[in-house]
Amino acid sequence: MGCVILVDPERLNETPAAFQEYVRLHFLPKEVLGKQVLVASAKLSWSYTDYESMRRPQGVAPSHSCDLMRFKKGLKAGQNLNEWMRENDGKYLWQLYASDDYAGCSWDDD
C-alpha cells in the first residue's frame, strides 16, 4: 500500500517543527490542480532502514513509525509525528491512499 502526501506550503509555518523538518527533508514543490503544494509519495509497508542503502529521491518520504520517531520537536508530550499527521489530515496535509505500490514513484518527472 502507498500514499501521496500533499502539504499546503502557506500553512506549513503553523505546524510543529517536527513536521516542518520532515517536509523540508523529503518533499518537493509541485503544482497540483492549479495550486502550489509540497508533495511526496510514501510506501507504507517499508521502513526507511529497508531501503536506506538505495538512493531515495527527493519526493519519496519515509512513513514507517520507526523512521518518524526522530521527528519530535514541537509535538505534545507522548505524541509522535504519525499521530500528529493523522489528527491534522485535511487541515495542513492531505494523505491520499492507494493499494498500488508507490515505491517507484518519482516526482522529478514532469
C-alpha positions in Angstrom: 0.0 0.0 0.0 1.2 3.5 -0.7 0.1 7.1 -0.4 0.8 10.5 -1.7 1.0 13.3 0.8 0.2 16.9 -0.1 1.1 19.8 2.1 -0.1 23.4 2.0 3.1 25.5 2.0 1.2 28.6 3.1 0.2 26.9 6.4 3.5 25.0 7.0 4.7 27.6 9.5 1.6 26.8 11.7 2.8 23.2 12.1 5.2 21.7 14.7 8.9 21.9 13.9 9.0 18.1 13.7 6.6 18.2 10.7 8.4 21.1 9.1 11.7 19.2 9.2 10.0 16.1 7.7 8.6 18.1 4.9 11.9 20.0 4.3 13.9 16.8 4.0 11.5 14.8 1.8 9.0 16.9 -0.1 9.1 18.6 -3.5 7.2 21.7 -4.6 4.7 21.0 -7.4 1.6 22.5 -8.8 -1.5 20.3 -8.3 -4.9 21.3 -9.6 -3.6 24.9 -10.1 -2.2 25.2 -6.5 1.4 25.2 -5.4 1.8 22.3 -2.9 4.7 20.3 -1.4 4.3 16.6 -2.3 5.9 13.2 -1.5 5.0 9.6 -2.1 5.4 7.0 0.6 5.2 3.2 0.6 3.5 2.4 3.9 4.9 -1.1 4.3 8.6 -0.2 4.2 10.8 1.1 6.9 13.5 3.5 5.8 16.0 1.0 7.1 14.8 -1.4 4.5 16.0 0.9 1.7 18.4 3.3 3.2 21.3 1.9 1.1 19.3 2.7 -2.1 19.2 6.2 -3.5 15.9 7.7 -2.3 15.0 10.6 -4.5 13.5 13.8 -3.1 9.8 13.5 -3.2 9.8 10.0 -1.6 9.2 10.2 2.2 9.6 7.5 4.8 6.3 6.7 6.5 7.1 3.8 8.9 6.6 4.8 12.5 10.2 3.8 13.3 11.5 6.3 10.8 9.3 9.1 12.1 10.3 8.8 15.7 13.3 11.1 15.3 11.0 14.0 14.4 9.9 15.2 17.8 10.4 19.0 18.2 7.2 20.9 18.9 5.0 17.9 19.4 2.9 17.3 22.5 4.4 15.1 25.2 3.8 11.5 24.3 2.7 12.4 20.8 4.5 11.1 17.7 4.6 12.5 14.2 2.4 9.8 12.8 -0.3 10.6 15.3 0.0 14.4 14.6 -0.3 13.7 10.8 -3.4 11.6 11.3 -5.0 14.2 13.6 -4.3 17.0 11.1 -5.1 15.3 7.8 -7.3 17.7 5.9 -6.0 20.8 7.7 -2.3 21.1 6.9 -1.8 18.0 4.8 -3.8 15.5 2.7 -2.9 11.8 2.6 -4.2 10.0 -0.4 -4.0 6.2 -0.1 -4.0 3.6 -2.8 -3.5 -0.1 -2.9 -0.9 0.3 -5.7 2.8 0.4 -4.9 4.1 4.0 -4.9 7.6 2.9 -4.0 8.9 3.6 -7.6 7.0 6.9 -7.9 9.2 9.9 -8.6 8.0 13.5 -8.6 11.1 14.6 -10.5 9.4 13.7 -13.9 7.2 16.4 -15.4 
